[in-house]
Amino acid sequence: VPVPELSIGLSSNQINLMWATNNASGYILQQNTNLETTNWVNYVGPVNTSNGTNDVTITPNTGSLFFRLHIP
């Protein structure tokens, strides 16, 4: 089963994360502020689903924020 691809885009000072819903069953969006740690936490904001795509819009703050799709 192919791993879903996480895409990122920038629009009007907001970050858009998108991934296809097919082959994404069981995957959870996670975030971390430091890639040198294992402190990944599940994203708790809204995830919109439309036309076969999951979409998250985030207003960036200062500092780094990393995302991944993870299957427990």
C-alpha positions in Angstrom: 0.0 0.0 0.0 1.5 3.4 -1.0 2.3 5.9 1.7 0.2 9.1 1.3 2.2 12.1 0.3 2.0 15.2 2.5 2.1 18.5 0.4 2.6 22.0 1.7 1.6 25.3 0.3 1.6 29.0 1.4 -1.3 31.3 0.8 -2.0 34.7 2.3 0.4 34.1 5.3 -1.2 30.7 6.0 0.2 27.3 5.6 -1.9 24.6 3.8 -1.1 20.9 4.4 -2.8 18.5 2.0 -2.8 14.7 1.5 -5.1 12.4 -0.5 -7.7 10.4 1.5 -7.1 7.2 -0.6 -4.4 5.1 1.0 -4.5 7.4 4.1 -6.6 5.2 6.3 -5.1 5.0 9.8 -2.6 7.8 9.2 -2.5 10.7 11.7 -1.1 14.1 11.1 1.6 14.9 13.7 3.7 17.9 14.6 7.0 18.6 16.3 9.0 21.8 16.9 12.4 20.1 16.9 13.5 17.4 14.5 16.3 16.3 16.8 13.7 15.0 19.3 11.0 12.3 19.3 8.4 14.7 20.7 5.8 14.2 17.9 2.3 15.0 19.0 -1.0 14.5 17.2 -2.3 17.6 15.4 -5.6 18.5 17.2 -6.9 21.2 14.9 -9.6 20.8 12.3 -8.9 18.6 9.3 -11.2 19.3 6.3 -12.0 16.6 3.8 -13.3 17.4 0.4 -13.0 15.8 -3.1 -10.7 13.1 -1.9 -8.2 15.4 -0.1 -7.5 16.1 3.6 -6.7 19.8 4.1 -5.3 21.6 7.2 -4.8 25.4 7.3 -2.4 26.8 9.9 -1.5 30.4 10.7 2.3 30.1 11.4 3.8 31.5 14.6 7.4 32.2 15.3 9.8 29.3 15.4 9.9 26.0 13.6 7.0 23.6 13.2 7.4 20.2 11.4 4.7 17.8 10.2 4.5 14.2 9.2 1.9 11.5 8.5 2.2 8.7 11.0 0.5 5.3 11.3 0.5 4.0 14.9 
